[in-house]
Amino acid sequence: MLSAGDLAERLDGRLSGDPRRKVAGLATNGLAGEGDATVLVGAGLYHRMMTSRAGLLVAPLGAPACDRDTLRVSDPIAALVGMASYLPLKRTRQHERSKREPRIHPCAKVAPSAEVGPGVVIGASSEIGSGALIKPDVRIGDFCSIGDKVVIESGVSIGNRVSLSAGTLIGESGFAFHLQNGRWTRIPSMGTVVIEDDAELGAACVVARGVLSDTRIGRGAKIDGQVFIGHDVTIGSDTIIAAQTAIAGAAFIGERCKLGGRCAISEGVRLTDEVELSGASNVTRSLDNAGRYASVWPVASRSSWWRMVAAVRRLSGAEKIGSLGR
């Protein structure tokens, strides 16, 4: 346990508030309590500062003034990396839950080869397949189907009537790194994964846990096999996603969207409700209007394809394509 003053000195920050405040852990803003520190960046900063339950707020130097104990730093992400070496991460609301035995409903079925960690809750009529690994503090609701060799990392929350097919991994650390002194340093994943009621994920999907918040899959979402969902992503209710789509960190997919197979969604992109993407679409900017979108040309002969490229470049005023192999 450290004091706010200790953290300010170690992180070279400006502390406004009580330097004697004790800080016992590091958590997302939604999970942090009186004894925790949380890192706040991005839009809506003042509102989140004023409504946070965290005892110590870590924010950029330009963060607005407020009557909360606040440590302002030049680089909040670098500060997060630093604090993770001093403070334990808090990923569940009941931080001591892992000291308890798992609670498995009498009507649930757990395969003999499945492993269930301490503090796990498994609801009525849920089924856990062969070789599944359920790590500590996971909550699985009623009538869920967890397939063979599914891995669910610590602290993940799964609603009722959720289906996870074989080989899916829920809650791996987010792919998030910070460049410090010419070297990449992993940013700790403070968040978890929340899968709401009636969602389905096909075989061999990967869902990364959140870094600054939770990764969330909304009610009734249907996700095909081999889909990758990055850290801090939100998938809206009743959205459907076909196989081999990849969604980068902090992207937001609205409700009732339809994503064809092999789509690629860039980091931080936001799709409003009822967006439909044709297969293999590459989305690099946010889409604020509902409708149908595509970004891939249909297959053509090689010579026809190059002629189309040349025509598009001429229309856009680009330079001539020059000599291209046919």
N, C-alpha and C positions, 0 to 999 in steps of 0.2 A: 504494500500500500504506500502510495506517495501523496504528498501534498500538492496543491495547485501551484504553490511557489516553487517546489522542486521541479515540476514539469515545465514551468515558465523558464527556469534557468537552463534546463537540459535542452529545450527546444528553441532557445533564444527568442522567446515570445514576449508580448506585452500583456500583462495580466491586469484586468480590472475586476476587483472583487477581493475576496478573502484569501490570502496566500496560505492560510492554515487549513483550508478545506481539504478533507481527505478524499482521495480518489482510489477506489478499489478495483475498477474494471473499465473496459472499453466496450462500447455497444453502439448499435445503430440508434438513430434518434427515436424511432418508434419503440425501442426496447429499453433504452437507458432509464435508469432511476436516479435517486438522490445521490448514490455513491459512485456514479459512473461518469465518465467523460464521453462526449460524442463529437464527431466532426461534421460541420455543416458547411456546405458549399452549394452554389447554383442559385436558381431562381427562388423567389419567395423567402429570402433569407431572414428578413425581420420577423415575419409571421412564425417561422419555425423556431427562431430564437426565443420568442416570447411564449410559445406554447410547449416547448420542450420540457420534459420531466428530468432531464439530465442535471446533475449537480454542477458540472463544468462543461461549458461550451467551447469548442475550438473552432475558430472562424478566420477568414482572411483579414488582413490588416484593414481593409476598407469596409469591414462589416459595420452596420449601423449601431449606434449606441443603444444600450438597454440596461436595465437594472439587474442583470443576471451576472453571475461569475463567469467571465469570458476571457479566454486566452486567444489573443489575436497573433497570427503568425504569417510570415510572408508566403509560405507554401503549405497549405493545409494537408495535402496528400503526403508530402514529405514528413509532416508532423505525425500523421497517422502511422506511417511506416515506423517512425521512431518510437511512438508510444506503444506499439505492439511488442516491442522488445522489453518494455518496462511493466506493462499491465496485462492481465489475462483478458481474453475475449469472452464476452457474455453473449450467448446465442439462444438462450431460452428464457422465458419469463420466470420459470422456477429453476433457478440456477443450481439448486441442490438436488434436483429431481433424480439425477443419475445415481444417487446413493440408494435409491429404492429399487425393489424388485420390479420387473415388468408386470404390467396388468393386462392380461389377456382374457377377453370375455369367454365364458364357458362355451358359447356357440361358435367361436372362431376356430379355424382349422389351420394349424401350423405344421408344415412338413417336418418330419424328423431331422432332415439334413439342414433345415434353415437355422440361422443363428439370430437370436433376438437379444439385444443389449439391455443393460439396466435402464430403468426409467421409461421404457417403451410402453405405449398404450395401444392396444389393438381392439377395435370395436366388434360388436356383435355380427356374426355371420361373415366376417372377413376371412379370406383365405390367403395364406402365405406359401408360395411354391418352393419346390426343392432347390436347395443351394442358395436361397435368398439370404441376404445379409442386411439386417435392420440394426443400425447402430444406435447408441444411447440417445434417449430423450426424443425419439421420433413418436409422433402421434398419428395413428391410422384410424380413420372413422369406421362406420358400420358399412357392411355389404361391399367391401373393397376386394379387388382381385389383384394380388401382387404376384407376378409371374416368376418362373424359374430363374434363378441367378440374378434377380434384380438386386441392386445395391442402393440403399437409402442411407445417406450420411446423417450425422448427428443433428438433432434439432429440427428436422424437416417436419412440416405439418401437412397432413393429407386429409381431405374431407371425406364425406360419405359417398359411396357408390363410385369410387375412383378405380380405374383399371390401368395397371402398368404391365406391359407385356415383357416377355423374356429378355434379359440382358440389359435392361434400361438402368441408367445410373442417375440418381437424383441427389444433387447437393455437393458436387465436387467443387473445389476451390475455383473462384473466378480467375480467368486469364487476364490479370491486371498487374502491370508493372510500372515502376517509376524510375526514370533515369537519374541517378545520383552519382556525381563524380565519374561519369563515363561508364557506369555499370548499371545493369538493370536489377532493381530490387523489387521483390514481390510485394504488392499491396495486400494486406490481410483481408480476408473475406469476413466481415463482421456480421453479415446478414445470413439468412437461411433461404429455403424455398417453401412457398405456400402453394399447394394445389387445392383448388376449391372443389365443391361437390360436382359430381357427374362428369368430371374431366376424364379423358382417355388418352393414353400415350402408347404408341406402338412399340415394336421391338427395337432394341439397341439405340434408344434415344439417350441424349445427354443433356441434363439441365444443371447449369452452374449456379451455385449459391450467390447471393448478393454480396457486394463489397461495401457499399454505403447504405443500402436498404435491402429489402427482400426481393428475390425473384418471385414473380407471382403468375400463376396460370389460372385464368378465370373460370367461373362456373360453366360447365358444359362444353369447354373447349375440346376439340378433337384433333389429335396430333398423330400423324402417320409415323412409320418406322424411320429410324436413322435421321431424325431431326436434331439439330443442335440449337440449344437456347442458352445464350450467354448470361453473364452476371447482370443483376439489376434490371432484367427485362420484365415487362408486363405484357401478358397476353390477355386480351379482353374476353368477356363471356361469349360463348357460342361461336368463337372463331375456329376455323378449320384450316389445317396446314398439312400439305401433302409431303411425301417422303423427300429426304435429303435436302430440305431447306435449312439454311444456317442464318441465325439471327444474332447479330453482334451485341456487345454489352450496352446496357442502358437504353435499348430500343423500346419503343412503345407501340404495341399493335392494338388497335381499338376493338370494339365489339362487332360480332357478326362479319368479320373479314374472311376472305377466302384466298389462300396462298397456294398456288400451284407448286408442283414438285420442283426441287432444285432452285428455289428462289434464294437470293442473297440480300439480306437487310443490313445496311451499314450501321456502325456505332451511333447511338443517340438519335437515330431516325424515328419519327413519329408518324404513324398511319392513323388517320381518323377512322371512325366507325364505317363499316360497310364498304371497305376497299377490296377490290378483287384484282389479284395479280395473276397474269398468265405464267405458265411454267417457265423456269429459268430466268425470270425477271431479276434485274440487278438494281436495287433501290438505294440510291446514294443521297437522296434528299427527302425531306418530309412531304407527305401528301395530305393536304388539308381538306380536300374535297372527296366525297364518296364517289365511287364509279369504278370502271374497268380500266386497267393499265397493263401495258406490255413493254418490254425493252429488248426483245430478241427478235432478229429477223428469222423468218422460216428458212429451212434448209433449201439450198439451190446448188447448181453445179458450180465448180470452183470459178470458172470464167465469168459466169453470171454474177456470182457474189462479188468479185472484184469490180465489175462494172457498176454494181449498186453502190459500193464504197466510193468509187470515183464520182458518181453522180451526187451523192450526199455531200461530199467534200466541196464540189463545185457550187452546190446550192448554198452551202454555209459560208462560201468565200474563202475556204481553206486553200492552202497551196496544193498544186497538182501532186498527185500521189507518186509521180515519177515511175521509175522502173520497178515493177513488182513481179515476183515469180507467178507464173500461171500454172 
